[in-house]
């Protein structure tokens, strides 16, 4: 099995630990959840991730640098996060 860093590119040890605490251990877990749901799952564990985690999660899925994600896709991700957060 590949090392987690290989399966979740661009995510450091702290981000991977946050994901693991939310039950997301592999790239396929992240792919199934998507960046927004994964971010919400991390929050649901009581952790307080910054939006940089959201950008990094999307970057891990798309191959884009998190800064590019924040600049080019940040608004759409924030809207998706707001929509997904509503009861």
MIVORO-502494 format. One record per residue: residue in three letters; x, y negated, z negated of N, C-alpha, C, O in turn. Coordinates in steps of 0.05 Angstrom, whole numbers. Layout:
<nuvexs>
<nuvex res="ALA" n_x="X" n_y="Y" n_z="Z" ca_x="X" ca_y="Y" ca_z="Z" c_x="X" c_y="Y" c_z="Z" o_x="X" o_y="Y" o_z="Z"/>
...
</nuvexs>
This chain:
<nuvexs>
<nuvex res="UNK" n_x="17" n_y="24" n_z="0" ca_x="0" ca_y="0" ca_z="0" c_x="18" c_y="-25" c_z="0" o_x="37" o_y="-26" o_z="-15"/>
<nuvex res="UNK" n_x="11" n_y="-45" n_z="16" ca_x="28" ca_y="-69" ca_z="17" c_x="26" c_y="-84" c_z="-9" o_x="6" o_y="-83" o_z="-23"/>
<nuvex res="UNK" n_x="47" n_y="-99" n_z="-15" ca_x="47" ca_y="-116" ca_z="-39" c_x="26" c_y="-138" c_z="-36" o_x="21" o_y="-147" o_z="-13"/>
<nuvex res="UNK" n_x="13" n_y="-146" n_z="-57" ca_x="-8" ca_y="-166" ca_z="-56" c_x="0" c_y="-191" c_z="-42" o_x="-15" o_y="-203" o_z="-27"/>
<nuvex res="UNK" n_x="25" n_y="-199" n_z="-46" ca_x="34" ca_y="-224" ca_z="-34" c_x="33" c_y="-221" c_z="-3" o_x="27" o_y="-241" o_z="10"/>
<nuvex res="UNK" n_x="38" n_y="-197" n_z="7" ca_x="36" ca_y="-193" ca_z="36" c_x="7" c_y="-193" c_z="46" o_x="2" o_y="-202" o_z="68"/>
<nuvex res="UNK" n_x="-11" n_y="-184" n_z="29" ca_x="-39" ca_y="-183" ca_z="38" c_x="-54" c_y="-209" c_z="33" o_x="-75" o_y="-213" o_z="44"/>
<nuvex res="UNK" n_x="-43" n_y="-226" n_z="16" ca_x="-55" ca_y="-251" ca_z="10" c_x="-34" c_y="-273" c_z="14" o_x="-24" o_y="-285" o_z="-5"/>
<nuvex res="UNK" n_x="-27" n_y="-279" n_z="39" ca_x="-6" ca_y="-298" ca_z="45" c_x="-13" c_y="-326" c_z="35" o_x="-36" o_y="-335" o_z="36"/>
<nuvex res="UNK" n_x="7" n_y="-340" n_z="25" ca_x="4" ca_y="-367" ca_z="16" c_x="-7" c_y="-370" c_z="-13" o_x="-9" o_y="-392" o_z="-23"/>
<nuvex res="UNK" n_x="-13" n_y="-347" n_z="-25" ca_x="-23" ca_y="-348" ca_z="-53" c_x="-1" c_y="-340" c_z="-72" o_x="11" o_y="-318" o_z="-69"/>
<nuvex res="UNK" n_x="5" n_y="-357" n_z="-91" ca_x="26" ca_y="-351" ca_z="-110" c_x="16" c_y="-333" c_z="-132" o_x="-8" o_y="-325" o_z="-133"/>
<nuvex res="UNK" n_x="33" n_y="-326" n_z="-151" ca_x="26" ca_y="-308" ca_z="-173" c_x="3" c_y="-317" c_z="-190" o_x="-14" o_y="-301" o_z="-198"/>
<nuvex res="UNK" n_x="1" n_y="-343" n_z="-195" ca_x="-21" ca_y="-354" ca_z="-212" c_x="-47" c_y="-351" c_z="-197" o_x="-67" o_y="-342" o_z="-209"/>
<nuvex res="UNK" n_x="-48" n_y="-357" n_z="-171" ca_x="-72" ca_y="-355" ca_z="-156" c_x="-81" c_y="-325" c_z="-154" o_x="-104" o_y="-319" o_z="-156"/>
<nuvex res="UNK" n_x="-61" n_y="-308" n_z="-149" ca_x="-68" ca_y="-279" ca_z="-147" c_x="-78" c_y="-268" c_z="-174" o_x="-96" o_y="-251" o_z="-174"/>
<nuvex res="UNK" n_x="-67" n_y="-279" n_z="-196" ca_x="-77" ca_y="-270" ca_z="-223" c_x="-106" c_y="-280" c_z="-227" o_x="-122" o_y="-265" o_z="-238"/>
<nuvex res="UNK" n_x="-112" n_y="-304" n_z="-218" ca_x="-139" ca_y="-314" ca_z="-220" c_x="-158" c_y="-296" c_z="-204" o_x="-180" o_y="-290" o_z="-214"/>
<nuvex res="UNK" n_x="-150" n_y="-289" n_z="-180" ca_x="-167" ca_y="-272" ca_z="-164" c_x="-170" c_y="-244" c_z="-176" o_x="-192" o_y="-233" o_z="-177"/>
<nuvex res="UNK" n_x="-149" n_y="-233" n_z="-187" ca_x="-150" ca_y="-207" ca_z="-200" c_x="-169" c_y="-208" c_z="-223" o_x="-185" o_y="-189" o_z="-227"/>
<nuvex res="UNK" n_x="-169" n_y="-229" n_z="-239" ca_x="-188" ca_y="-232" ca_z="-262" c_x="-217" c_y="-232" c_z="-252" o_x="-235" o_y="-225" o_z="-267"/>
<nuvex res="UNK" n_x="-221" n_y="-241" n_z="-227" ca_x="-248" ca_y="-242" ca_z="-216" c_x="-254" c_y="-216" c_z="-201" o_x="-275" o_y="-214" o_z="-188"/>
<nuvex res="UNK" n_x="-236" n_y="-196" n_z="-202" ca_x="-241" ca_y="-171" ca_z="-188" c_x="-233" c_y="-170" c_z="-159" o_x="-241" o_y="-152" o_z="-145"/>
<nuvex res="UNK" n_x="-218" n_y="-190" n_z="-150" ca_x="-209" ca_y="-191" ca_z="-122" c_x="-180" c_y="-185" c_z="-121" o_x="-163" o_y="-202" o_z="-127"/>
<nuvex res="UNK" n_x="-173" n_y="-160" n_z="-113" ca_x="-146" ca_y="-151" ca_z="-115" c_x="-132" c_y="-148" c_z="-87" o_x="-108" o_y="-148" o_z="-86"/>
<nuvex res="UNK" n_x="-148" n_y="-146" n_z="-66" ca_x="-137" ca_y="-141" ca_z="-40" c_x="-147" c_y="-161" c_z="-19" o_x="-168" o_y="-174" o_z="-24"/>
<nuvex res="UNK" n_x="-134" n_y="-162" n_z="3" ca_x="-143" ca_y="-180" ca_z="24" c_x="-172" c_y="-173" c_z="33" o_x="-188" o_y="-191" o_z="38"/>
<nuvex res="UNK" n_x="-178" n_y="-148" n_z="34" ca_x="-205" ca_y="-140" ca_z="42" c_x="-226" c_y="-150" c_z="22" o_x="-248" o_y="-157" o_z="30"/>
<nuvex res="UNK" n_x="-219" n_y="-152" n_z="-4" ca_x="-237" ca_y="-163" ca_z="-24" c_x="-242" c_y="-192" c_z="-17" o_x="-265" o_y="-202" o_z="-18"/>
<nuvex res="UNK" n_x="-221" n_y="-207" n_z="-11" ca_x="-224" ca_y="-235" ca_z="-4" c_x="-239" c_y="-239" c_z="22" o_x="-256" o_y="-257" o_z="25"/>
<nuvex res="UNK" n_x="-234" n_y="-222" n_z="42" ca_x="-248" ca_y="-223" ca_z="67" c_x="-278" c_y="-219" c_z="64" o_x="-294" o_y="-233" o_z="75"/>
<nuvex res="UNK" n_x="-285" n_y="-199" n_z="47" ca_x="-313" ca_y="-194" ca_z="42" c_x="-327" c_y="-217" c_z="28" o_x="-350" o_y="-224" o_z="35"/>
<nuvex res="UNK" n_x="-313" n_y="-229" n_z="9" ca_x="-325" ca_y="-251" ca_z="-7" c_x="-325" c_y="-277" c_z="9" o_x="-344" o_y="-292" o_z="8"/>
<nuvex res="UNK" n_x="-303" n_y="-282" n_z="23" ca_x="-299" ca_y="-308" ca_z="35" c_x="-288" c_y="-327" c_z="15" o_x="-289" o_y="-322" o_z="-9"/>
<nuvex res="UNK" n_x="-276" n_y="-349" n_z="24" ca_x="-262" ca_y="-368" ca_z="6" c_x="-281" c_y="-380" c_z="-14" o_x="-274" o_y="-382" o_z="-38"/>
<nuvex res="UNK" n_x="-304" n_y="-389" n_z="-6" ca_x="-323" ca_y="-403" ca_z="-24" c_x="-333" c_y="-384" c_z="-46" o_x="-332" o_y="-391" o_z="-70"/>
<nuvex res="UNK" n_x="-342" n_y="-361" n_z="-39" ca_x="-352" ca_y="-342" ca_z="-59" c_x="-329" c_y="-333" c_z="-78" o_x="-333" o_y="-331" o_z="-102"/>
<nuvex res="UNK" n_x="-306" n_y="-329" n_z="-67" ca_x="-283" ca_y="-321" ca_z="-83" c_x="-277" c_y="-343" c_z="-103" o_x="-271" o_y="-337" o_z="-127"/>
<nuvex res="UNK" n_x="-277" n_y="-368" n_z="-95" ca_x="-273" ca_y="-391" ca_z="-113" c_x="-294" c_y="-391" c_z="-135" o_x="-287" o_y="-394" o_z="-158"/>
<nuvex res="UNK" n_x="-319" n_y="-386" n_z="-128" ca_x="-340" ca_y="-385" ca_z="-148" c_x="-337" c_y="-362" c_z="-167" o_x="-344" o_y="-364" o_z="-191"/>
<nuvex res="UNK" n_x="-328" n_y="-339" n_z="-157" ca_x="-323" ca_y="-316" ca_z="-174" c_x="-301" c_y="-322" c_z="-194" o_x="-303" o_y="-314" o_z="-217"/>
<nuvex res="UNK" n_x="-280" n_y="-336" n_z="-185" ca_x="-259" ca_y="-344" ca_z="-204" c_x="-270" c_y="-362" c_z="-225" o_x="-265" o_y="-359" o_z="-249"/>
<nuvex res="UNK" n_x="-286" n_y="-382" n_z="-217" ca_x="-299" ca_y="-400" ca_z="-237" c_x="-316" c_y="-384" c_z="-256" o_x="-317" o_y="-391" o_z="-280"/>
<nuvex res="UNK" n_x="-330" n_y="-364" n_z="-247" ca_x="-349" ca_y="-349" ca_z="-263" c_x="-334" c_y="-333" c_z="-286" o_x="-347" o_y="-325" o_z="-305"/>
<nuvex res="UNK" n_x="-308" n_y="-330" n_z="-283" ca_x="-293" ca_y="-316" ca_z="-303" c_x="-285" c_y="-335" c_z="-326" o_x="-272" o_y="-327" o_z="-346"/>
<nuvex res="UNK" n_x="-293" n_y="-361" n_z="-323" ca_x="-286" ca_y="-381" ca_z="-344" c_x="-261" c_y="-397" c_z="-337" o_x="-253" o_y="-415" o_z="-352"/>
<nuvex res="UNK" n_x="-248" n_y="-389" n_z="-315" ca_x="-224" ca_y="-404" ca_z="-306" c_x="-233" c_y="-430" c_z="-293" o_x="-255" o_y="-433" o_z="-284"/>
<nuvex res="UNK" n_x="-215" n_y="-450" n_z="-293" ca_x="-221" ca_y="-475" ca_z="-281" c_x="-202" c_y="-481" c_z="-258" o_x="-184" o_y="-497" o_z="-260"/>
<nuvex res="UNK" n_x="-206" n_y="-468" n_z="-235" ca_x="-188" ca_y="-472" ca_z="-212" c_x="-191" c_y="-500" c_z="-200" o_x="-213" o_y="-511" o_z="-200"/>
<nuvex res="UNK" n_x="-170" n_y="-510" n_z="-190" ca_x="-171" ca_y="-535" ca_z="-175" c_x="-180" c_y="-529" c_z="-147" o_x="-181" o_y="-506" o_z="-138"/>
<nuvex res="UNK" n_x="-188" n_y="-550" n_z="-133" ca_x="-196" ca_y="-546" ca_z="-105" c_x="-172" c_y="-536" c_z="-88" o_x="-177" o_y="-525" o_z="-66"/>
<nuvex res="UNK" n_x="-148" n_y="-539" n_z="-97" ca_x="-125" ca_y="-528" ca_z="-82" c_x="-128" c_y="-498" c_z="-79" o_x="-119" o_y="-486" o_z="-59"/>
<nuvex res="UNK" n_x="-141" n_y="-484" n_z="-99" ca_x="-145" ca_y="-456" ca_z="-96" c_x="-164" c_y="-450" c_z="-73" o_x="-159" o_y="-432" o_z="-57"/>
<nuvex res="UNK" n_x="-185" n_y="-466" n_z="-70" ca_x="-204" ca_y="-463" ca_z="-48" c_x="-189" c_y="-466" c_z="-21" o_x="-193" o_y="-450" o_z="-3"/>
<nuvex res="UNK" n_x="-173" n_y="-486" n_z="-19" ca_x="-158" ca_y="-491" ca_z="6" c_x="-139" c_y="-467" c_z="11" o_x="-137" o_y="-458" o_z="33"/>
<nuvex res="UNK" n_x="-126" n_y="-458" n_z="-10" ca_x="-107" ca_y="-435" ca_z="-7" c_x="-121" c_y="-409" c_z="1" o_x="-111" o_y="-394" o_z="17"/>
<nuvex res="UNK" n_x="-145" n_y="-405" n_z="-11" ca_x="-160" ca_y="-381" ca_z="-4" c_x="-168" c_y="-381" c_z="26" o_x="-165" o_y="-361" o_z="40"/>
<nuvex res="UNK" n_x="-177" n_y="-404" n_z="35" ca_x="-184" ca_y="-407" ca_z="63" c_x="-159" c_y="-403" c_z="81" o_x="-160" o_y="-391" o_z="102"/>
<nuvex res="UNK" n_x="-138" n_y="-415" n_z="72" ca_x="-112" ca_y="-412" ca_z="86" c_x="-103" c_y="-383" c_z="88" o_x="-93" o_y="-374" o_z="108"/>
<nuvex res="UNK" n_x="-107" n_y="-368" n_z="66" ca_x="-99" ca_y="-340" ca_z="66" c_x="-116" c_y="-324" c_z="86" o_x="-106" o_y="-305" o_z="98"/>
<nuvex res="UNK" n_x="-140" n_y="-332" n_z="90" ca_x="-158" ca_y="-318" ca_z="109" c_x="-153" c_y="-327" c_z="138" o_x="-156" o_y="-311" o_z="156"/>
<nuvex res="UNK" n_x="-146" n_y="-352" n_z="142" ca_x="-143" ca_y="-362" ca_z="169" c_x="-114" c_y="-364" c_z="179" o_x="-110" o_y="-367" o_z="203"/>
<nuvex res="UNK" n_x="-95" n_y="-362" n_z="161" ca_x="-67" ca_y="-365" ca_z="169" c_x="-58" c_y="-394" c_z="169" o_x="-35" o_y="-400" o_z="178"/>
<nuvex res="UNK" n_x="-75" n_y="-412" n_z="161" ca_x="-68" ca_y="-440" ca_z="161" c_x="-56" c_y="-448" c_z="134" o_x="-62" o_y="-436" o_z="113"/>
<nuvex res="UNK" n_x="-38" n_y="-467" n_z="134" ca_x="-27" ca_y="-478" ca_z="110" c_x="-49" c_y="-491" c_z="94" o_x="-67" o_y="-503" o_z="106"/>
<nuvex res="UNK" n_x="-48" n_y="-490" n_z="67" ca_x="-70" ca_y="-501" ca_z="51" c_x="-74" c_y="-531" c_z="55" o_x="-96" o_y="-541" o_z="53"/>
<nuvex res="UNK" n_x="-52" n_y="-545" n_z="61" ca_x="-54" ca_y="-574" ca_z="66" c_x="-69" c_y="-579" c_z="92" o_x="-84" o_y="-599" o_z="93"/>
<nuvex res="UNK" n_x="-65" n_y="-562" n_z="112" ca_x="-80" ca_y="-565" ca_z="137" c_x="-109" c_y="-559" c_z="132" o_x="-127" o_y="-573" o_z="142"/>
<nuvex res="UNK" n_x="-115" n_y="-539" n_z="116" ca_x="-143" ca_y="-532" ca_z="109" c_x="-156" c_y="-556" c_z="95" o_x="-178" o_y="-563" o_z="102"/>
<nuvex res="UNK" n_x="-142" n_y="-567" n_z="75" ca_x="-153" ca_y="-589" ca_z="60" c_x="-159" c_y="-613" c_z="79" o_x="-180" o_y="-626" o_z="77"/>
<nuvex res="UNK" n_x="-141" n_y="-618" n_z="97" ca_x="-144" ca_y="-642" ca_z="115" c_x="-165" c_y="-637" c_z="136" o_x="-182" o_y="-654" o_z="142"/>
<nuvex res="UNK" n_x="-165" n_y="-613" n_z="148" ca_x="-182" ca_y="-608" ca_z="172" c_x="-209" c_y="-594" c_z="165" o_x="-228" o_y="-596" o_z="181"/>
<nuvex res="UNK" n_x="-210" n_y="-580" n_z="143" ca_x="-234" ca_y="-564" ca_z="137" c_x="-245" c_y="-570" c_z="109" o_x="-264" o_y="-557" o_z="100"/>
<nuvex res="UNK" n_x="-232" n_y="-588" n_z="95" ca_x="-240" ca_y="-594" ca_z="67" c_x="-269" c_y="-602" c_z="64" o_x="-282" o_y="-591" o_z="46"/>
<nuvex res="UNK" n_x="-279" n_y="-620" n_z="81" ca_x="-306" ca_y="-629" ca_z="78" c_x="-326" c_y="-606" c_z="82" o_x="-345" o_y="-603" o_z="67"/>
<nuvex res="UNK" n_x="-322" n_y="-590" n_z="102" ca_x="-341" ca_y="-568" ca_z="107" c_x="-339" c_y="-547" c_z="84" o_x="-360" o_y="-536" o_z="77"/>
<nuvex res="UNK" n_x="-316" n_y="-543" n_z="73" ca_x="-313" ca_y="-524" ca_z="51" c_x="-327" c_y="-535" c_z="26" o_x="-340" o_y="-520" o_z="11"/>
<nuvex res="UNK" n_x="-324" n_y="-561" n_z="21" ca_x="-338" ca_y="-574" ca_z="-2" c_x="-368" c_y="-572" c_z="1" o_x="-382" o_y="-567" o_z="-19"/>
<nuvex res="UNK" n_x="-378" n_y="-576" n_z="25" ca_x="-407" ca_y="-574" ca_z="29" c_x="-416" c_y="-545" c_z="25" o_x="-437" o_y="-541" o_z="13"/>
<nuvex res="UNK" n_x="-401" n_y="-526" n_z="35" ca_x="-408" ca_y="-498" ca_z="31" c_x="-407" c_y="-491" c_z="1" o_x="-424" o_y="-476" o_z="-9"/>
<nuvex res="UNK" n_x="-387" n_y="-502" n_z="-13" ca_x="-385" ca_y="-497" ca_z="-42" c_x="-409" c_y="-509" c_z="-57" o_x="-420" o_y="-496" o_z="-74"/>
<nuvex res="UNK" n_x="-417" n_y="-533" n_z="-49" ca_x="-440" ca_y="-546" ca_z="-62" c_x="-466" c_y="-530" c_z="-57" o_x="-482" o_y="-526" o_z="-75"/>
<nuvex res="UNK" n_x="-469" n_y="-521" n_z="-32" ca_x="-493" ca_y="-505" ca_z="-25" c_x="-493" c_y="-479" c_z="-40" o_x="-514" o_y="-470" o_z="-50"/>
<nuvex res="UNK" n_x="-470" n_y="-465" n_z="-41" ca_x="-469" ca_y="-439" ca_z="-55" c_x="-471" c_y="-442" c_z="-85" o_x="-479" o_y="-422" o_z="-98"/>
<nuvex res="UNK" n_x="-466" n_y="-465" n_z="-96" ca_x="-468" ca_y="-469" ca_z="-125" c_x="-496" c_y="-475" c_z="-134" o_x="-501" o_y="-474" o_z="-158"/>
<nuvex res="UNK" n_x="-513" n_y="-482" n_z="-116" ca_x="-541" ca_y="-489" ca_z="-123" c_x="-556" c_y="-464" c_z="-131" o_x="-554" o_y="-443" o_z="-119"/>
<nuvex res="UNK" n_x="-572" n_y="-466" n_z="-153" ca_x="-588" ca_y="-443" ca_z="-162" c_x="-609" c_y="-435" c_z="-143" o_x="-624" o_y="-416" o_z="-148"/>
</nuvexs>
